[in-house]
Amino acid sequence: MAKILFVSPEALSQEYSNLLSNLAKKYKVTHVEHGIDMMSELRKEQMEIGILDEPDPPEYNLVICDAGLFFSQLPPKERAEYFTKEILPYLKGIELPVILLAEKDMSHYIREAVARSGITQFDKPFDVDKVLEAVDSLNI
């Protein structure tokens, strides 16, 4: 069964709850609430098998991440700048498919950079069925 790392705030909205419950019907989903927890989980991807010196198989097949977890105390334009410079390169570098859920006030600032990175972006409020279609289309 494919594994998804779902990164979103603790207080889940109805759309997040709906998305998580639908994903859990088909996939093994791990939910973390902070960016640092996401990075910790993904760091497991880079560990090596001791005597073989070969990377472990990936722990996850997909990351779904809420962009609002990062730099939330800043105004939208500044938050978008930091996100584009600091977080987006990290997400691109994990070598897993990523779906980004972005707040409307920040989404238009990051859309072009996210598209260039090969990451799929959905703006909040998002259509749960469209996100599920995007996940299914990855054939993970």
ZAKOLBA-625244 format. One record per residue (C-alpha): x, y, z. Coordinates in steps of 0.2 Angstrom, whole numbers, always signed. Last residue first. Layout:
# ZAKOLBA-625244
+-------+-------+-------+
|     x |     y |     z |
+-------+-------+-------+
|     X |     Y |     Z |
...
+-------+-------+-------+
END
This chain:
# ZAKOLBA-625244
+-------+-------+-------+
|     x |     y |     z |
+-------+-------+-------+
|    +9 |   +28 |   -33 |
|    -1 |   +30 |   -49 |
|    +1 |   +48 |   -49 |
|   -16 |   +51 |   -57 |
|   -24 |   +44 |   -41 |
|   -16 |   +59 |   -31 |
|   -22 |   +72 |   -44 |
|   -39 |   +64 |   -44 |
|   -40 |   +65 |   -25 |
|   -35 |   +83 |   -25 |
|   -49 |   +86 |   -38 |
|   -62 |   +77 |   -27 |
|   -57 |   +88 |   -12 |
|   -60 |  +104 |   -21 |
|   -48 |  +116 |   -13 |
|   -52 |  +131 |    -2 |
|   -38 |  +134 |    -3 |
|   -28 |  +134 |   -19 |
|   -21 |  +118 |   -26 |
|    -3 |  +117 |   -31 |
|    +6 |  +102 |   -40 |
|   +25 |  +103 |   -39 |
|   +36 |  +102 |   -54 |
|   +47 |  +116 |   -48 |
|   +42 |  +128 |   -62 |
|   +24 |  +126 |   -57 |
|   +29 |  +131 |   -39 |
|   +39 |  +146 |   -44 |
|   +24 |  +152 |   -55 |
|   +11 |  +149 |   -41 |
|   +20 |  +157 |   -27 |
|   +14 |  +175 |   -26 |
|    -4 |  +169 |   -33 |
|    -5 |  +157 |   -19 |
|    -1 |  +168 |    -4 |
|   -18 |  +176 |    +0 |
|   -27 |  +161 |    -7 |
|   -19 |  +149 |    +5 |
|    -9 |  +135 |    -3 |
|   -11 |  +116 |    -3 |
|    +5 |  +109 |   -11 |
|    +5 |   +92 |   -19 |
|   +23 |   +84 |   -19 |
|   +29 |   +69 |   -29 |
|   +45 |   +63 |   -21 |
|   +63 |   +68 |   -25 |
|   +66 |   +77 |    -9 |
|   +74 |   +91 |   -18 |
|   +59 |  +100 |   -24 |
|   +52 |  +101 |    -7 |
|   +68 |  +108 |    +0 |
|   +69 |  +121 |   -15 |
|   +51 |  +126 |   -11 |
|   +55 |  +128 |    +8 |
|   +68 |  +142 |    +8 |
|   +68 |  +154 |    -6 |
|   +50 |  +151 |   -12 |
|   +43 |  +150 |    +6 |
|   +53 |  +165 |   +11 |
|   +46 |  +176 |    -3 |
|   +28 |  +169 |    -1 |
|   +29 |  +173 |   +18 |
|   +34 |  +191 |   +13 |
|   +20 |  +193 |    +1 |
|    +7 |  +185 |   +13 |
|   +12 |  +196 |   +29 |
|   +23 |  +186 |   +41 |
|   +18 |  +176 |   +56 |
|   +14 |  +161 |   +46 |
|   +32 |  +158 |   +41 |
|   +29 |  +140 |   +36 |
|   +13 |  +130 |   +40 |
|    +3 |  +140 |   +27 |
|   +11 |  +130 |   +13 |
|    +0 |  +115 |   +18 |
|    +9 |   +99 |   +12 |
|    +4 |   +83 |    +3 |
|   +20 |   +72 |    +1 |
|   +19 |   +56 |    -9 |
|   +27 |   +39 |   -10 |
|   +34 |   +38 |    +7 |
|   +47 |   +28 |   +17 |
|   +57 |   +27 |    +1 |
|   +68 |   +11 |    +0 |
|   +83 |   +13 |   +11 |
|   +98 |   +20 |    +2 |
|  +113 |    +9 |    -1 |
|  +129 |    +7 |    +9 |
|  +126 |   -11 |   +11 |
|  +132 |   -13 |   +29 |
|  +122 |    +0 |   +37 |
|  +107 |    +3 |   +27 |
|  +107 |   +21 |   +23 |
|   +97 |   +35 |   +29 |
|   +90 |   +48 |   +17 |
|   +72 |   +44 |   +17 |
|   +72 |   +45 |   +36 |
|   +75 |   +63 |   +34 |
|   +58 |   +64 |   +26 |
|   +50 |   +61 |   +43 |
|   +61 |   +74 |   +52 |
|   +58 |   +86 |   +38 |
|   +39 |   +84 |   +40 |
|   +40 |   +85 |   +59 |
|   +50 |  +102 |   +57 |
|   +36 |  +108 |   +46 |
|   +23 |  +105 |   +59 |
|    +7 |   +95 |   +61 |
|   +11 |   +78 |   +55 |
|    -1 |   +65 |   +47 |
|    +4 |   +48 |   +41 |
|    -7 |   +41 |   +28 |
|    -7 |   +23 |   +22 |
|   -17 |   +24 |    +6 |
|   -34 |   +19 |    -2 |
|   -47 |   +23 |   +11 |
|   -35 |   +34 |   +21 |
|   -35 |   +46 |    +7 |
|   -54 |   +48 |    +8 |
|   -53 |   +51 |   +27 |
|   -38 |   +64 |   +25 |
|   -47 |   +74 |   +11 |
|   -63 |   +75 |   +22 |
|   -54 |   +80 |   +37 |
|   -44 |   +93 |   +27 |
|   -60 |  +100 |   +19 |
|   -69 |  +101 |   +36 |
|   -54 |  +111 |   +43 |
|   -41 |  +103 |   +53 |
|   -34 |  +111 |   +69 |
|   -17 |  +103 |   +70 |
|   -10 |  +111 |   +55 |
|    -6 |  +101 |   +39 |
|    +8 |   +89 |   +33 |
|    +1 |   +73 |   +25 |
|   +15 |   +60 |   +22 |
|    +7 |   +47 |   +10 |
|   +11 |   +29 |    +9 |
|    +7 |   +17 |    -5 |
|    +0 |    +0 |    +0 |
+-------+-------+-------+
END
